[in-house]
Amino acid sequence: MEKELFHENLSALYSRFGKDAVFITINQAAQYLKRDRRTLIADKTFPLKKIKTRQLVPVMGLARWLS
């Protein structure tokens, strides 16, 4: 069962980054959350995926993390 705020967070993320967004960059996530990217990277609960040399954040994972 998803938390109540999940759908609201997901909707807000889709409206900001587009309905087709699957991943956003760590810089986009940091700007959206108004946090330093190094703080997010250091947070072991933050849904960060490293793909080759890129650090990406899954939109669904971010919505769950915000909930």
C-alpha positions in Angstrom: 0.0 0.0 0.0 1.4 3.4 -1.0 1.6 6.2 1.4 -1.1 8.9 1.0 1.3 11.6 -0.2 2.9 9.4 -2.9 0.4 10.2 -5.6 0.5 14.0 -4.8 4.3 13.9 -4.9 4.4 11.9 -8.1 1.9 14.3 -9.7 4.0 17.3 -8.7 7.2 15.7 -10.1 5.4 14.8 -13.4 4.2 18.4 -13.7 7.7 19.7 -13.2 9.7 17.2 -15.3 7.1 15.9 -17.7 4.8 12.8 -17.7 7.4 10.8 -19.7 10.2 11.4 -17.1 11.5 8.1 -15.7 14.8 9.5 -14.4 16.0 13.0 -13.5 19.6 14.1 -12.8 20.9 14.5 -9.3 21.3 18.2 -10.1 17.6 18.5 -11.1 16.6 16.7 -7.9 18.8 18.9 -5.8 17.4 22.0 -7.3 13.8 20.7 -6.9 14.3 19.9 -3.3 16.4 23.0 -2.6 19.2 20.8 -1.2 22.9 20.5 -2.0 23.6 17.6 -4.3 26.3 16.3 -2.0 23.8 16.1 0.9 21.5 14.0 -1.2 24.4 11.8 -2.4 25.5 11.2 1.2 22.0 10.3 2.3 21.9 6.5 2.0 18.1 6.5 1.9 18.0 8.7 -1.2 17.0 6.8 -4.3 20.2 7.5 -6.4 21.2 5.2 -9.2 24.6 5.3 -10.8 24.5 4.4 -14.5 28.0 4.4 -15.9 29.3 7.9 -15.0 25.8 9.5 -14.5 24.0 9.9 -11.2 20.3 9.6 -11.9 17.2 9.7 -9.6 14.2 7.6 -10.5 11.0 9.8 -10.5 8.9 7.0 -8.8 11.6 6.4 -6.2 11.9 10.1 -5.4 8.1 10.3 -5.0 8.3 7.4 -2.5 11.2 8.9 -0.7 9.3 12.2 -0.3 6.3 10.4 1.1 
